[in-house]
């Protein structure tokens, strides 16, 4: 997989994204890739259910309010975030039982993961691995062999993704304010 495709996936989300060099001193976002063919060992099993109905969206919104509160984001701003996710063309969003959510969109035969969350009450029990395992299997069953994800370089998920077999492929500017 080329870095160009990973950067393209980021620009679909954030059009002003620009590539950073490996030695650029600013904190950026690392784009990582992984094959769906290599399973992730998980102690738990989760079922992915597409978010389609109004009640599904309400459940997701309530969970998102709880997640965002940890970052000082109020309920109205969290609801706006959910509306933006709902309106994003091409995003497939799933609830993972009652413990989390994950989304993806297709990019030239690969999948870009977005909105990866284990809800607060369920964290620390191996559900993150289960969420990734279920998602990789879901994508592999649909013929998608490569996944792309972005992680801010100053945040803990970057190391977590690396430990789960994701390989850095490019650096780009941060998308957050």
N, C-alpha and C positions, 0 to 999 in steps of 0.2 A: 504494500500500500504506500502511496506517495503522501508526502506531507501536504502537497497541493490539495488533495481531496479532504484531508482533515481541516485545513484552513478554509476551504470552501464551505464545509459544514458550519464552521463558526461564523462565517460571513452571512450565511443564510439566517442566522439568529441575530447577529450584530453586524450590520453592513459596514460600519466604520472600522472594523477590526483590521489591524495591520500586523504583519509578521515581525517578530523580534529575533535578533540573532542570539545564539547560545550564550554569548558573553555580554549581552546587553545588561547593564546593572539594575534596570527597573524590575519591580515585581510584576510578573505577568501571569498568564494562564498557560498551563501546559496542556497540549492536546495529546491524548494517548490512544493507542489502538490495541485490539486484542482479537484473536480468532474465536469464533463460536464453537469450533470443533473440539477445543480442550475444555472439558467440564471443570466447574468450580466445585470442590467438595463442600457440602453443606450438611449440617446436622438437622436442619428443618427442611420441610417441603412446602412450597407456596404455590397457589393457583392464581394465575393472572386472569382478571376479568376486565374486559373493556369497559371504560367509563362512557356510557352512552345516554342513560336515562337522567331525568332531572334529579331523582333521588340519589343516583350515583354521584352526580356533580355536587350535590349538597353535602354528601358524606366527605367527598374529597375537599370541598371548601372548608368544612369544619376542622378537618385534620390539618389543612394548610394554615389556618388561623393559629392553631396550637403550635405548629412547627415555627412559623414566623415570629410568634411572640417571644421565642427564645432569642431572637435577634433584635428585639425592640420594635418590631413592626406591628402596628395596630391592626385591628380587625378589618377596617375599611380598605387599608392598603393591601392586606392579604387577599381580600375579596377581589380587588382590582387585578392582582397578580393571577388569580384563578381565571378571571374573565379573559385576560391576555392569553393564558394557556389554552383556554377553550376556543378562542378565536384563531389560534395559530394553525394555519392551513397545513395539512399533512402530518400533524402530530397524532400518533396513536398513544393514548394514555390508558393505563391499567391500574386498577386497585389490586393489591396482592393480599388476598384475604382481608383481614382487618388491620394488618400490621404496617402496610406501606403502600407506595405507589411508584410507578416508573413510566416513562414515556420514551418514544423513539420516533424518528422520521427517517425516511430512506434518502440516501445520497449516492447516486451512481452505483447501486448494488451493495452498498454498505449501509449500516444503520448508525445514526447519531443518537446516543442516549441523552435524555434530558429529564429533569424533574425526578431525580432518583432520591427517594426518601423512605426511611423507616420512621414511623411515627414515634414520638417520644416515649410513650409507655412501653414500647416493645424493644427499645434499643438495648444492646449488650447481651442479647440472647442468640446470636448467630443468624438473625433474620436478614441482615445485609447480604451475607453469602447466599442465603436461600433466594433472595430477590434477584441477585445477579445470575445465579444458576438457572432459575426459572426463565429469566429473560433471554439468556444465551440459548437455551433449549428452544424457546418460542421462535427466536430468530433463525436458528439452524433449521428448524422444521419448515421454515418458509424460504429456505435456500440462501439466506444471508450468512456469509462466512466471516465478515469483519465488522467489528463495532468500534466506534469512535466515542470518546468522552473528553470533556474538558474539566480541568480542576485548577482553581486558583493556587498559585505557588506558595502563598502564605497561609494556607488552610489545610487541615488534617486529611481531607479526602485524597489528596494527591498521593501520599504514602500508602493509604489504604488500597487505592486502585493498583498501585505498583505491586503490592504484595499479592494481589489477585491476578497477576499476569498481564496487566496492561503495560505497554511499552511507550515511553515518550517518543513522539515523532516530530513535534513542532512546538514553538513558543509564540504566543500572540499577546497583544495588549489585553488588559483586563476589561471586562464588559460592565463591571459594576461601577456605580458613581464614585 
